Amino acid sequence: MITALSCLAVAIYFEARGEPMVGQVAVAQVIMSRVSDHRYPNSVCEVVKQGYYYTWDNTKPIRDKCQFSFWCDGKPESIKDKKAYQWALNVAEATMSGVLYDTTQGATHYHAYYVKPSWSKKFTRTVRINDHIFYRWEIE
């Protein structure tokens, strides 16, 4: 059974497993900030899987048209590093329980420091944590 915890852990694993804990927590916080924001789906799994899907198969995302790149980058979501996945599960559980401080200051977006997405100009930059720059979509 797919749970919110497993969806969050998979996202942490694929988006930030090479980052130190603070970077992994930051990615998890972005997902949780989106769940709390009315402009996004209201469940962890729906946020993680948000994107454009083929009209003839609404289970198949269009490549490179997702909110989180790992979800539709064309690579299989194969967890090979069991220790890193267990760590991601621990981070996900702590994040969902609310015991971790949100170092992103309510960020709803992020990208790797070496890319310059056009959307970043529309949001408030909050912090850089290791390889990622975080942004908040201000409440309207």
N, C-alpha and C positions, 0 to 999 in steps of 0.2 A: 504494500500500500504506500502510495506517495503522500508524504506529509509536508506540512509547512517547514518543519525542521529539516527534512531531507532536501527539499528544494533550496533552502537557504544554504545548507552545507555544500551542495553541489555548486551553487553559484560562487561561494567563497573559494572552493577548491579550484574551479576553472578560471576564475577572474583574478585571484590573488594568492594562490598557494606559494608563490615565490617571494611574497612580501613578509615582513615580520608581523607579529601579532597585531600591532596598531594598524597596519595597512589592511589586514584581513577584517578586523573589526570595522574599519571605516567603510569597506565595501558592503558589509552586512548592514551597517547603519543606513546607508543610502537606500537599500532595499526596504528597510523598515520605515524610513521616512516616506518613501513612495506609498507604502501600504496605508499609511496614515493620511496621505494627501488625497483629497477628493478628485484630483485630476488623473489619478492612476487607479488600476484595479485595487480591490480591497483585500486581496489575499497574497501571501508570499509567492505561491506558485504562479499565480496569474501575472504578478509583477515580473518575476524572473523570466517567464515565457512570453512576455509582451512583444509584439512585433507584427509584421505583415505575414499573412498566411495565404497559400494558394486557395482560390475560390473552390476548386474542385476537390480539395483535401485540406480541411481546416485543422488538421493535425500536423501538417508539414509547413514549417516556416520557410519563407523566401530567403535565400542565402543573403547574408549581410544586411538584412532589413529588420533587425531585432534591437531591442533596447540594450541587451547584454550580449556582447559579441559571441561568446562561447555557444550560445543557444542556436545560432544559425550560421556558424562559420564553415559548415560542411564537414567538419571533423566529428568522428564519433565521440560521444561523451563516455569515454572509457576511463574508469578510475584505476590507475595503475599503482599509485603510491598510497597504500593503505594507511600508513602512519600519518601522512598529510591529510587524508580524508578524515581520519579520526580527530585530528586537530581541528579541521574545519567544522566537524560536528560539535566539538566542544565550544568553539567560538560562536557557532549558530545558536546553541542552547543558551549560552550566557547572554548573547545579544537579545534573543527573544524574551528572556526572563527579565530584562531591563536592568541588570546589575552593572552593565558597562557604560561608562561615560561616552557620549557622542562627540568624538573629537572632530567630526566634520561640520559641526554647528548647523545641523539640519539639512545637509546637502542632499539633493535629489539627483545629481548628475556627477559624473567624473570621467576623466580620460587619462590616458598615459601622457606623461609630460612631453613626449617627443612628437605628439600630433597636435594639430591646431584646428579642431572642428569649428565650423562656422557657427554652430549653435551656442558655443561658449560665450559669445558676446551678449547673448540675451539674458544671462544669469549672473548672479552675484558670486564672485569667487570667494571661497571661504578659507581654504587651506591647501597646502601641498603636503602630502604624506608619502614619502619615498617616491615611487614611480608614478603616482597619480595626483592629479589636480582635481579638487572638488568644488562644486558649485551648488548654490541654492536657487531654486525657482521660487521667487518671492510670492507670497500669498496675494491674490488679487482681491 
